[in-house]
Amino acid sequence: MLINFLTFIAPHAHRAASHANNALEAKVAIPGITFPIMWAAIVLVVLLLITIFSSMSVPFRPSGTDNTTRKILFWIFAVATPICAFVTNIFTCHVYSEEIFGETYIVPKGQSIAEKFTELLTNISIIAIVSFFVFVIIGFILSKAFKSSKLGSWF
C-alpha cells in the first residue's frame, strides 16, 4: 500500500518541484553576449589610448633604449588588456533579477541558472582572449602606419 501511495504522489511532487524551479528560473535574467563585448571593447580602447600616450611620452635616447622601453610598454598593456577585460566583465556581468533590470535576457525553461552562468563565463573568457589578439593587431597596424614616429617602434 505504501508503494502505491508513493507511486501516486511522486509524479505530482516532482511536477510541483519542477514548476517551482521553472518559476525561479523565469525570474533570473542573464546578460547577453553584447554586454561583455561592449565592456571588453571599452577596456581595449582605453588601454590602447594609454599605451599610445605612454609610448609618446618616452623621450628619444641616443642609445636606442627608448625603442625597447616602448616595446615593453606595448606588451605590458597587451597582456593587461585581456586581464582587465575579464575582471571588468566579471564585475559588470552578473546574474540579475528581473525586478531590477527588466526581462531582456531570461533563462530559457529547461536550462539551469548554473548552465547559463557557465555559458556566460565561457563567453567572457573567449572575449578576453580575443581582446588580446585585437589589441596586438591594432598595435601592429598603428606601428606600420606610423613607422617614422614613436609608435613605429612597437614592432
Phi and psi restraints in degrees (value plus and minus 20) as a CYANA .aco file:
   2 LEU   PHI     -82.8   -42.8
   2 LEU   PSI     -58.5   -18.5
   3 ILE   PHI     -85.9   -45.9
   3 ILE   PSI     -60.0   -20.0
   4 ASN   PHI     -83.7   -43.7
   4 ASN   PSI     -59.2   -19.2
   5 PHE   PHI     -85.7   -45.7
   5 PHE   PSI     -63.8   -23.8
   6 LEU   PHI     -87.4   -47.4
   6 LEU   PSI     -57.5   -17.5
   7 THR   PHI     -89.5   -49.5
   7 THR   PSI     -44.8    -4.8
   8 PHE   PHI    -100.6   -60.6
   8 PHE   PSI     -60.2   -20.2
   9 ILE   PHI    -101.1   -61.1
   9 ILE   PSI     -55.7   -15.7
  10 ALA   PHI     -76.8   -36.8
  10 ALA   PSI     -66.9   -26.9
  11 PRO   PHI     -83.4   -43.4
  11 PRO   PSI     -55.1   -15.1
  12 HIS   PHI     -90.0   -50.0
  12 HIS   PSI     -59.4   -19.4
  13 ALA   PHI     -86.4   -46.4
  13 ALA   PSI     -60.6   -20.6
  14 HIS   PHI     -84.2   -44.2
  14 HIS   PSI     -61.4   -21.4
  15 ARG   PHI     -84.1   -44.1
  15 ARG   PSI     -60.4   -20.4
  16 ALA   PHI     -87.2   -47.2
  16 ALA   PSI     -60.9   -20.9
  17 ALA   PHI     -87.1   -47.1
  17 ALA   PSI     -59.8   -19.8
  18 SER   PHI     -89.5   -49.5
  18 SER   PSI     -52.6   -12.6
  19 HIS   PHI     -87.3   -47.3
  19 HIS   PSI     -60.1   -20.1
  20 ALA   PHI     -85.4   -45.4
  20 ALA   PSI     -58.7   -18.7
  21 ASN   PHI     -86.1   -46.1
  21 ASN   PSI     -61.3   -21.3
  22 ASN   PHI     -86.2   -46.2
  22 ASN   PSI     -56.1   -16.1
  23 ALA   PHI     -84.9   -44.9
  23 ALA   PSI     -58.8   -18.8
  24 LEU   PHI     -86.3   -46.3
  24 LEU   PSI     -63.8   -23.8
  25 GLU   PHI     -85.6   -45.6
  25 GLU   PSI     -52.4   -12.4
  26 ALA   PHI     -91.3   -51.3
  26 ALA   PSI     -37.5     2.5
  27 LYS   PHI    -115.8   -75.8
  27 LYS   PSI     -11.6    28.4
  28 VAL   PHI    -133.1   -93.1
  28 VAL   PSI     108.8   148.8
  29 ALA   PHI    -129.8   -89.8
  29 ALA   PSI     116.7   156.7
  30 ILE   PHI    -133.9   -93.9
  30 ILE   PSI     112.1   152.1
  31 PRO   PHI     -84.9   -44.9
  31 PRO   PSI     125.2   165.2
  32 GLY   PHI     -98.0   -58.0
  32 GLY   PSI    -188.9  -148.9
  33 ILE   PHI     -97.0   -57.0
  33 ILE   PSI     -43.6    -3.6
  34 THR   PHI     -86.6   -46.6
  34 THR   PSI     -59.0   -19.0
  35 PHE   PHI     -83.0   -43.0
  35 PHE   PSI     -69.3   -29.3
  36 PRO   PHI     -85.1   -45.1
  36 PRO   PSI     -55.0   -15.0
  37 ILE   PHI     -83.9   -43.9
  37 ILE   PSI     -60.9   -20.9
  38 MET   PHI     -81.9   -41.9
  38 MET   PSI     -65.4   -25.4
  39 TRP   PHI     -86.7   -46.7
  39 TRP   PSI     -58.3   -18.3
  40 ALA   PHI     -85.0   -45.0
  40 ALA   PSI     -58.7   -18.7
  41 ALA   PHI     -86.0   -46.0
  41 ALA   PSI     -59.2   -19.2
  42 ILE   PHI     -84.4   -44.4
  42 ILE   PSI     -65.1   -25.1
  43 VAL   PHI     -81.6   -41.6
  43 VAL   PSI     -62.8   -22.8
  44 LEU   PHI     -81.7   -41.7
  44 LEU   PSI     -65.9   -25.9
  45 VAL   PHI     -85.9   -45.9
  45 VAL   PSI     -62.8   -22.8
  46 VAL   PHI     -83.5   -43.5
  46 VAL   PSI     -66.2   -26.2
  47 LEU   PHI     -88.9   -48.9
  47 LEU   PSI     -52.5   -12.5
  48 LEU   PHI     -86.7   -46.7
  48 LEU   PSI     -61.0   -21.0
  49 LEU   PHI     -85.6   -45.6
  49 LEU   PSI     -60.3   -20.3
  50 ILE   PHI     -83.2   -43.2
  50 ILE   PSI     -59.2   -19.2
  51 THR   PHI     -83.7   -43.7
  51 THR   PSI     -63.9   -23.9
  52 ILE   PHI     -82.0   -42.0
  52 ILE   PSI     -68.3   -28.3
  53 PHE   PHI     -86.5   -46.5
  53 PHE   PSI     -58.4   -18.4
  54 SER   PHI     -91.0   -51.0
  54 SER   PSI     -54.1   -14.1
  55 SER   PHI     -89.2   -49.2
  55 SER   PSI     -56.7   -16.7
  56 MET   PHI     -91.0   -51.0
  56 MET   PSI     -43.4    -3.4
  57 SER   PHI    -105.2   -65.2
  57 SER   PSI     -29.6    10.4
  58 VAL   PHI     -94.6   -54.6
  58 VAL   PSI     101.5   141.5
  59 PRO   PHI     -94.3   -54.3
  59 PRO   PSI     133.9   173.9
  60 PHE   PHI     -86.4   -46.4
  60 PHE   PSI     120.2   160.2
  61 ARG   PHI    -146.2  -106.2
  61 ARG   PSI     119.3   159.3
  62 PRO   PHI     -84.2   -44.2
  62 PRO   PSI     -45.9    -5.9
  63 SER   PHI     -97.7   -57.7
  63 SER   PSI     -32.3     7.7
  64 GLY   PHI      66.7   106.7
  64 GLY   PSI     -13.9    26.1
  65 THR   PHI     -93.6   -53.6
  65 THR   PSI     -31.3     8.7
  66 ASP   PHI     -87.0   -47.0
  66 ASP   PSI     -55.1   -15.1
  67 ASN   PHI     -85.2   -45.2
  67 ASN   PSI     -60.4   -20.4
  68 THR   PHI     -85.0   -45.0
  68 THR   PSI     -60.4   -20.4
  69 THR   PHI     -82.6   -42.6
  69 THR   PSI     -62.5   -22.5
  70 ARG   PHI     -85.1   -45.1
  70 ARG   PSI     -60.4   -20.4
  71 LYS   PHI     -83.6   -43.6
  71 LYS   PSI     -62.9   -22.9
  72 ILE   PHI     -83.5   -43.5
  72 ILE   PSI     -63.1   -23.1
  73 LEU   PHI     -79.4   -39.4
  73 LEU   PSI     -63.8   -23.8
  74 PHE   PHI     -81.0   -41.0
  74 PHE   PSI     -66.6   -26.6
  75 TRP   PHI     -92.9   -52.9
  75 TRP   PSI     -49.6    -9.6
  76 ILE   PHI     -83.8   -43.8
  76 ILE   PSI     -66.0   -26.0
  77 PHE   PHI     -92.2   -52.2
  77 PHE   PSI     -48.0    -8.0
  78 ALA   PHI     -86.0   -46.0
  78 ALA   PSI     -59.5   -19.5
  79 VAL   PHI     -94.7   -54.7
  79 VAL   PSI     -53.1   -13.1
  80 ALA   PHI     -91.6   -51.6
  80 ALA   PSI     -43.9    -3.9
  81 THR   PHI     -82.0   -42.0
  81 THR   PSI     -72.3   -32.3
  82 PRO   PHI     -87.9   -47.9
  82 PRO   PSI     -50.9   -10.9
  83 ILE   PHI     -86.1   -46.1
  83 ILE   PSI     -67.1   -27.1
  84 CYS   PHI     -86.7   -46.7
  84 CYS   PSI     -57.7   -17.7
  85 ALA   PHI     -84.4   -44.4
  85 ALA   PSI     -62.6   -22.6
  86 PHE   PHI     -84.8   -44.8
  86 PHE   PSI     -67.5   -27.5
  87 VAL   PHI     -85.2   -45.2
  87 VAL   PSI     -61.5   -21.5
  88 THR   PHI     -81.8   -41.8
  88 THR   PSI     -63.6   -23.6
  89 ASN   PHI     -88.8   -48.8
  89 ASN   PSI     -54.1   -14.1
  90 ILE   PHI     -83.1   -43.1
  90 ILE   PSI     -60.2   -20.2
  91 PHE   PHI    -101.6   -61.6
  91 PHE   PSI     -39.9     0.1
  92 THR   PHI    -125.4   -85.4
  92 THR   PSI     -42.4    -2.4
  93 CYS   PHI    -125.5   -85.5
  93 CYS   PSI      71.4   111.4
  94 HIS   PHI    -128.0   -88.0
  94 HIS   PSI     154.8   194.8
  95 VAL   PHI    -108.0   -68.0
  95 VAL   PSI      90.8   130.8
  96 TYR   PHI    -120.9   -80.9
  96 TYR   PSI     134.3   174.3
  97 SER   PHI    -104.4   -64.4
  97 SER   PSI     122.1   162.1
  98 GLU   PHI     -90.6   -50.6
  98 GLU   PSI     -40.1    -0.1
  99 GLU   PHI     -86.1   -46.1
  99 GLU   PSI     -45.7    -5.7
 100 ILE   PHI    -113.7   -73.7
 100 ILE   PSI     -64.7   -24.7
 101 PHE   PHI    -134.9   -94.9
 101 PHE   PSI      -8.5    31.5
 102 GLY   PHI      64.4   104.4
 102 GLY   PSI    -194.2  -154.2
 103 GLU   PHI    -130.7   -90.7
 103 GLU   PSI      19.3    59.3
 104 THR   PHI     -96.6   -56.6
 104 THR   PSI     -64.3   -24.3
 105 TYR   PHI    -143.5  -103.5
 105 TYR   PSI      75.6   115.6
 106 ILE   PHI    -121.3   -81.3
 106 ILE   PSI     121.3   161.3
 107 VAL   PHI     -86.4   -46.4
 107 VAL   PSI     103.5   143.5
 108 PRO   PHI     -85.0   -45.0
 108 PRO   PSI     129.9   169.9
 109 LYS   PHI     -86.1   -46.1
 109 LYS   PSI     121.7   161.7
 110 GLY   PHI      77.2   117.2
 110 GLY   PSI     -33.9     6.1
 111 GLN   PHI    -130.7   -90.7
 111 GLN   PSI     125.5   165.5
 112 SER   PHI    -110.1   -70.1
 112 SER   PSI     144.5   184.5
 113 ILE   PHI     -85.6   -45.6
 113 ILE   PSI     -55.8   -15.8
 114 ALA   PHI     -84.2   -44.2
 114 ALA   PSI     -58.8   -18.8
 115 GLU   PHI     -84.1   -44.1
 115 GLU   PSI     -62.6   -22.6
 116 LYS   PHI     -88.4   -48.4
 116 LYS   PSI     -56.5   -16.5
 117 PHE   PHI     -87.5   -47.5
 117 PHE   PSI     -58.6   -18.6
 118 THR   PHI     -83.5   -43.5
 118 THR   PSI     -60.8   -20.8
 119 GLU   PHI     -83.4   -43.4
 119 GLU   PSI     -61.8   -21.8
 120 LEU   PHI     -84.2   -44.2
 120 LEU   PSI     -61.9   -21.9
 121 LEU   PHI     -85.3   -45.3
 121 LEU   PSI     -57.9   -17.9
 122 THR   PHI     -84.4   -44.4
 122 THR   PSI     -63.7   -23.7
 123 ASN   PHI     -82.2   -42.2
 123 ASN   PSI     -62.2   -22.2
 124 ILE   PHI     -83.1   -43.1
 124 ILE   PSI     -60.1   -20.1
 125 SER   PHI     -86.0   -46.0
 125 SER   PSI     -63.5   -23.5
 126 ILE   PHI     -84.8   -44.8
 126 ILE   PSI     -61.4   -21.4
 127 ILE   PHI     -83.5   -43.5
 127 ILE   PSI     -58.5   -18.5
 128 ALA   PHI     -84.2   -44.2
 128 ALA   PSI     -62.1   -22.1
 129 ILE   PHI     -85.6   -45.6
 129 ILE   PSI     -62.2   -22.2
 130 VAL   PHI     -85.0   -45.0
 130 VAL   PSI     -55.4   -15.4
 131 SER   PHI     -82.7   -42.7
 131 SER   PSI     -53.9   -13.9
 132 PHE   PHI     -82.2   -42.2
 132 PHE   PSI     -68.3   -28.3
 133 PHE   PHI     -87.2   -47.2
 133 PHE   PSI     -56.6   -16.6
 134 VAL   PHI     -85.7   -45.7
 134 VAL   PSI     -60.2   -20.2
 135 PHE   PHI     -80.0   -40.0
 135 PHE   PSI     -66.1   -26.1
 136 VAL   PHI     -86.7   -46.7
 136 VAL   PSI     -60.6   -20.6
 137 ILE   PHI     -85.6   -45.6
 137 ILE   PSI     -64.7   -24.7
 138 ILE   PHI     -84.7   -44.7
 138 ILE   PSI     -60.1   -20.1
 139 GLY   PHI     -82.7   -42.7
 139 GLY   PSI     -60.3   -20.3
 140 PHE   PHI     -84.6   -44.6
 140 PHE   PSI     -63.4   -23.4
 141 ILE   PHI     -83.5   -43.5
 141 ILE   PSI     -63.9   -23.9
 142 LEU   PHI     -85.5   -45.5
 142 LEU   PSI     -57.3   -17.3
 143 SER   PHI     -84.8   -44.8
 143 SER   PSI     -60.9   -20.9
 144 LYS   PHI     -97.0   -57.0
 144 LYS   PSI     -50.3   -10.3
 145 ALA   PHI     -92.1   -52.1
 145 ALA   PSI     -56.2   -16.2
 146 PHE   PHI    -132.5   -92.5
 146 PHE   PSI      35.5    75.5
 147 LYS   PHI     -80.2   -40.2
 147 LYS   PSI     -55.5   -15.5
 148 SER   PHI    -110.9   -70.9
 148 SER   PSI     -18.6    21.4
 149 SER   PHI    -121.8   -81.8
 149 SER   PSI    -193.2  -153.2
 150 LYS   PHI     -87.7   -47.7
 150 LYS   PSI     -48.3    -8.3
 151 LEU   PHI     -90.5   -50.5
 151 LEU   PSI     -39.9     0.1
 152 GLY   PHI     -89.0   -49.0
 152 GLY   PSI     -30.8     9.2
 153 SER   PHI    -110.8   -70.8
 153 SER   PSI     -15.5    24.5
 154 TRP   PHI     -87.7   -47.7
 154 TRP   PSI     -57.7   -17.7
